[in-house]
Amino acid sequence: MNYGFVIDNRKCIGCHACTVACKSEHDVPIGVNRTWVKYIEKGEFPDTRRLFNVMRCNHCADAPCVEICPTEALHTRKDGIVDFDDRRCISCKACTQACPYDSIFINPDTMVAQKCNYCTHRTDIGLEPACVVVCPEHAIISGDMDNPNTEISQLLARETVTVRKPEKGTNPKLYYIDGDQASLDPTETIQDTDYMWSSQATGVGKYAKYAEQRISEVADPEKITAHQKSNLVQIEPRKKKAKRVYDAPTKGVLWGWEVSAYVLTKAIAAGAFLIPIIAGFFFFAVSPFLKQIGAIVAFIFLTITGILLIKDLGRPDRFLYVLLRPQWKSWLTRGAYIITAYGGLLTAWLLASFTGYVNLLKFIEPIAVIFALLSAVYTAFLFAQAKGRDFWQSPMLGLHMILHSIMAGLAVFLLAGFWIKYNVGLQSVLVFVTIGVIAFHLITLAIELTTTHTTEDAHKVVKMITKGHFSNAFWFGMIIVGNFIPLITLLSTYDLDATAAMGALILIGLAFAQHIWVKAPQQIPLS
């Protein structure tokens, strides 16, 4: 069996019966939806047309939400339905970033991820989903697509159908007859808060504060309201005549400051240990004292990383599920084990170092270096699993995270110059390496932001970073404060106090970088 949906847009009248029936059947709270209807208007008066588009989970054959879920709360059944288990969800929100169709929400009452599950409680006893039964025009057709005798199978064989975002490779099983690109592609229309008949346009529950108005194009920039200006993400001249007149609320930024901060603290935890250990491996003898400083800083920031990870969960009481009920394809699960192993190795290193068992260090250090590097880079693979966000699919993201960890480690030891008086040789090497890493970082940034991106969504994020809402944070905070000033200063002086101040600026620049790279891609509407 292989269940799917067909939406016949030739029949849909936009009555919202499916939305109401779904809410009633599953007790869906106000402000979130398992299924909803988006209204699009095309043309100019008097030659206009209104389009209705039923939106919901696509029950993908290759569902990215299932792959990224760390606890198997989301799973694909044998009949092809992508279902969820409330009892296993830790509310990490990874599935909301992985879904290219914006179909998953966090229930504000239970704080777990939910979505359309094809009314499995009805399907299992031979009934059709509630939305199918209630539709007055029979515009929603469900059934087994592998059975040639079913209506859905016959429709798919007879009619020309379209799906949303086929380029994502998810093989969605929600098909549209007479689907219009303006309805199916979220970037074709504006997503803002000023529809005459819009649903509420703020986030729900805990995430209400993260919701932001997303404006990609405006008819007349001079007429933007003060409220719009305060929430403006990006402005482009209006080129398209289609516009939204009714839609579900935006979910806002679900990965907020906790995730940005955790990426930064993880980079510090990896880099602070790596710098003195690798220097000792390849360059010159590093004093045990400097290694101990690096290990202590790494342990402190790795602990902070764990705290931030738990704080970001909607269900922090279930954080151990990641370790005790793992789904091994998820890089969130793999990352949890990597961090745990790295924390254990740091603890072993510190115990051996401070208790005099220094001979053990030569066995611990090579393994700890591997796990420090894995701790630095694994988030790039996690972001790559978040297929809903095109900008995170960049192959250079892993390189950026390694560079950020090295920069963070160098910054820690530059900053330590306020209290530790390095000898001239060590200070010279530290400054020289920092200059080289910053220069290489700027080159990789230039490549990342100037080369052609494969999708329009990724291109819009680059424009948002360099010329739009995040441009001040990028150019002033990340580039000037975090890179140019330290680079110029380190090229001109080896003074300990000056170089220590540059270490602080590098860390500030990295904080801006994580803020931008985590938040900017989430501004792009997915539905």
N, C-alpha and C positions, 0 to 999 in steps of 0.2 A: 504494500500500500504506500501511496505517496500523496499526501493531502496538499492541496493548494487552494488559492482563491482566484477568481476572475471578477473584476469590477467592470461592469458594462456602463460606460459613461454616456451611452446613447439613451439610457433609461434613468440614470440618477437625477433626482429632482432637488437634492440638497436639503432634505427634510430633517436630517439629524436623527432619524429614528434609530439608526444603527448605533450612534453614540449613546443615546439614552438607554437603549436596550442593554448595551455592554456595561454601562455604569450600574444599571439595576441588577444585572446578572452577577456582577463581580464586586459590587459595593465599592466602586472606584471613587476616591475622594474628589471633591471639587478642586479644579485647577490642574488636574492631570487626566490623561485619557489613554485607554488602550486602543481605541479607534476614534477617529474624528474626521470631520469634513472640512477641507480647505476650499474657499471660494476665490476664484481668480476672475478679473474682468479684463477684457481685451478690446482694443479699438478706442475710438473717440465718438462722442455723441454726434449724431444719432446712430452711428454704425457701431454698435457695441455687442458684446457677447459675454455671458457669464458662464464659467466652467465650474463644475463641482468635482472634487477629487477626494475619494475616501482613502484615508491614510491609516496605516497600521503596520504591525510586524510583517515582514516579507517571508518568514519561515524559510530562510535561505538554506539551500542544500549544503553550502560551505559557509556556515554561519560564523563570522568573526567573533561574535559575542560569546559563543560557546568555547572557542579556542582560548580567549583571554580570561574567562572566568576562573578564578583560582581555586574554587571549591566545588565545582560541578553543580552549582546552583542552577545554572543554565545548561541545558542538555538537549540533544536531539533524540527524539523517540524513534522507534523502529518504523513508525508510519510517516516519518518525515516532519512531524510537528516539533518545533522548537519550544520546549516547555521550561518552566522554572520551578524551583523548590524554595519556598520562603524560609524553610527551616535551616538551609545551608548558607543563605546569602549573608555576607558581611558588609554589604553596601560600600564596596570599594569604588564604585562608579566606573570601573574599567569598561564594563559592557556598554555604558552610555557613550563612551568615546570610540568604541570599536564599531558600533552600529552605524552604518552610513546613512540610515533612513530615519534617525532620531526617534525610533519606535519604543525605546525603553525609558522608563521614568523611575524615580525614587518615590515610593509611597510616603507621603508626609506623616501618616499615622503610624505605620510599622517600620519605616526607615529601611525598607528592602526594595530591591529592583523588581519591577513588574512590567508586564506588557501583554499583548494579545497572545493567548495560548490556545487559540482555536477552540475555546470552550471544551477542553478535553473531558471535563466531567459529563458533558452532553455527548460528545463524539464517541466516548467509550461505551455508551449504551444505545448507540445507533441514531442519535438525534443530531440535527444540524446546529451549528453555532447560532447564538441568539440573534446576532445581527442579520443573518441570512433569513431567519424565520420572520423577522419583523419588517423587513424591507418591503414597502408597498408596491414597488415597481419591479421586484425581482432583479435588481441591479447587482446584487452580490450573489455569486454562485460559488459554492464550495463542493468538495468531493475528492475522490481518489483519481488522480490524473493518470495512473497506470491502468485503470479499468476502462477499456474502450467504450463500454456501455453507459458510462456516466455522462451527465450533461456537460460537466466541466471539460472532460476529455474531448467530447465532440466539438465544443466551442473552440478549444485550442487548436483542433485540427482544421476547423472551418474558417475562423476569423483571424485577421491580422491583429496581433497583440503587441504591446510594449511593456517594458519593465522599467523601474527606476534604477538609474546608475548601473547599467550592465558592465561598465568598464571596471567596476570594483571586483569583479570575478567572484561574487558571492552566490551566483546562480539563484536569484530570488524566485519565489513561487507565488508572488502576487502579481497578476497580469491585468493589464488595462486594455479594454476595447475602446478605440477612439480616444486614447490618451493623448492629451495635448502637452507639448514640451514645456509650455509656460506653467502648467500645473505640476509636471513631474520633476522639473529641474528647479530647486529652491533658489538658485542664483539668478533666475530669470525675473524675479520680482523682489520688491522691497519687503523686509521684515521689520516693522516698526510697531509703535504702540498706538497709532492714531487711526486705526480702522474705525469706520462708523459702526460696524457690527462685529467688532473683534471680541474674542474671548479675552480674559485678563491676560496681560502681557508681562507679568512678572514671574519670577521663580516661585516655587512652592515650599512652604515649611522652612527647614534649615537653610535652603538654598535661595530663598527669596532675595537675600542681600546681594547675591552674586549675579542676579539677572541684569542684563544690560540691553538697552535698545540697540538694535543692529540696523544701521542705515547704510546701504551700499550705493544708493543713488537717490537724488532728490530733484524735483522739478525746478525749484527756484531756491538756491541757497540763501537768498535774502529773506525768505519767509520762514526759515527754520525757527521754531519756538525756543525759548530759553531752556525748557525742559529737554528738548532734543539736543541742543548744544551741549548740555551738561553730560549727556550720555552718548555723544557722537562717536562712532567708531570710524567711519570713513565716508567720504562724499565723492561722488562722481557725477558728471552730468547725466541726466536721464536720457537714455537711448532707446529704451524699450517702452512699449505702450501698455504692456500687461501690468496689472497691479493686484495685490492681495486686498480683499475686502472683508474676509473672515478667516481666522486661523486659530489653532490652539496656541496656548501661551508658550513663549520661549522658556526653555529649562534653565537658561543662564549658564554661568561658568561653574561647572560641577567640580572640576579640579582647580581649587583656589590656592590661596597663599601657602597652605600646608604642603602641597605638592611642590611648589616652587622652592620653599624653604628646605624641604627634605632632599631635593636634588642638590642644593648647595651644600648642606651639611654632609651629605654622602660624599660629595667631591672633596671636601676638606678632610673627612675621615680617611679616604683613600690616599689622597696626595700627601698628607702629613706623615704617613708611615712610609710611603714609597720613596720619597726624595732622599732621606738619609740612608735607607737600606740599599737602594740602587746605586747611590753614589759610592757606598762602601764596596759594592760588588765590582764596579767597573772603573772607578776613577782613583780614589785615594782613601786612606784610612779616615773614618769618621769616628769621633769620640763616642763612647757608649752613652755619655750624657745627652748628646744631641739625638741619638736614636731613642733614648728614653722619653725625651720631650716629644718627639714625633709620635711615638706609640701612645703616650698619655693623651695628647691632643686628638689622635685618631679615635681612641676609645671613648673619649667624652663626646665627640661629635657623632660617632656611630650610635651612641646611646640616645642622643637627641634625635637622630634620624629615626630610630625605632619609635620614639615617643610621638614624633610627627606623623609617622605612618599610621599609628593606632588612632591618633586624634582625628585624622582625616576620614576614618571609617564612620559610616552612618550607624553601624552596630559594633562599637569597639569591644563590647562584651563578648564578641565572637572572634576576636583577632587570632586566637590559636587555631581556628579552623583551617587557616592557610597552611599550617604545619601538620595538623592532625588529619585533615580531609583534603589532601592536595589533588589538584588536577595538573598533571605534569607538563602539559603543552603550554600552560600559562607562564609567561615570564614574570608575572607577579609572584607566583608560587616559587619559581626558580630563584627569583631575587630574594625572597624571604629566607630561603635556605642558604643562599650565598652570604647574606648579611649575618645570619646566625653563625655560620661557619667562620666568617671573618672575625666576628666578635669573640668566638671561642679561641681562635688563633692569637688575637691580640691579648686576650687574658693570659693564655699560656706563655706568650712572649714576655709580658710584664712580670709574671710570677717567676719565670726562669731568670730574667735579668736582675730583679731585685732580691732574689734569694740566693744568688751566687751560682746557679746552675747554667753558667754562660755557654758551656759546651753544647747545650741543647738548642741554643739559638741558631746554629748553623743548619739544623734540621727544620726548625720552625720557619725561619725567614723565607726560604724559597717558596714554600706552600702559601705563606701569608701574602707574599707579593702577588701570587696568582689570584688569590681571592680578593686582594685589594683592587687589582685591575678589573676583575669581574664585577666587583661592587661599583666601580666607577662607570662601567659600560653597559651593564645589563638593562638599565632604564631605556637605553636607545632601542633595544629589542622589544621592550614593553610598549614603547610609543609606536614602534613599527606595527605591532599587533592592533593598535587603535586605528583601524582602517577608515574610520569616519573622518579622520583629520589628515588631509593630504600632505600638509607641510611636514608632519612628523614622519612621513615615509622616506625622507631624504636619506640616501646612503651615507651621507657625511655626518649624520647625527652622532654615531658612535665615536667618530674621530673627535668631534667637538667635546664630547663628554670626557674622553681621555685627556684632551688638552686642558679642559677646565679643572680636572683633578690635579694635573701637574702644576698648573698655574696656582691653584689653591694651596698646594703643598709648598711651593716656592714662596708664596705670599706669607704663609705661616712663619717660615724661618726668616724672611725679611722683617716681618713684624716683631719677631723675637729679638731683633737687634736693639730694641729699646731697653732690653734688660740683659742681653748677653753680648759681651764684647768679642766679636769674632776676630780671628787674626786676619791679616791683610790677604793672605792667599785664599782662605776660605771665603771671605767676603767677595773677593774678585770673581771667584768661580760662581758663587751664588748669583751675583749681579749679571755676569756674562750669560749664564744659562737662562735666567729670567728674560733678558733682552731677546735671546733667540726664540724662546717659546712664545713671547708676546708677538714678535714679528710673524712667526709661523701662524699664530692664531688669527691675525689680521688678514693674512693671505687666504686662509681657509674660509673666513667670513666673506671676503670679497668674491671668492668662487661660488660660495653657497647662494649669495644674494644677487649676483649678476648673471649667472647662467640661466638659460631658459628652463622653466619648470614644466613638468609634463601635464599638469592640470591647471585649470583656471582658478580653482580654490587655492592652490598653493601659491599661484602668482598673486592673488589678492592679499594673502597673508604677507608676502614680501613687500607689497606696496603699502600695506598697513604699518609694517615695521619701519620702513625707510622714509615714507612720506605722509603717513596717516596718523592714527590715534597714538601709536607707540613710538613715533619718530623722536620726540623729545627724550624719552627714556633711553632709546637706542643710541642716538647720536651723542647726547650729553652724558648720560649715566654710564652706558656700556662702553662706548668707543672713546670719548674724550677722557672721562674720569678713570675708567677701568683699564684703558690701553695706552692712549697717546701720552697723557701726562706721565704715567710711570715709565714708558719707553724713553721719552725725551729726558726725564730726570735721571734715569739710570745710565743713560749714555753720557751724562755730563758730570756725575759725581758718584763716589763710593762712600760718602759720609753715612755713618751708621744710622743716625737719626733720620736723615733724608730718605734713605732706602727703606727704613722701617715704615715711614709714612706711606711710601709707595706700596708696600705690602698691604696696608689698610685700604688704599684706593683700589688695588686689584680685586680684593674681596668685595668691595662695594660694587665694582663693575660686574663681577660674577653674579652678584645678587640681582642686579638689573637684568642680566642675560637670562637667568632662570625664570624670572618674572615674565619676560617678554616671550620666551620660547614656549612656556607652558600656557600662557593666557591667550596670546594672539590667535593661534589656530582655532580656539574655541569660539571666536567671534563669528565664524563662518556658519550660516544657517544650513542645517542638514535636511530640513523638510519644508 
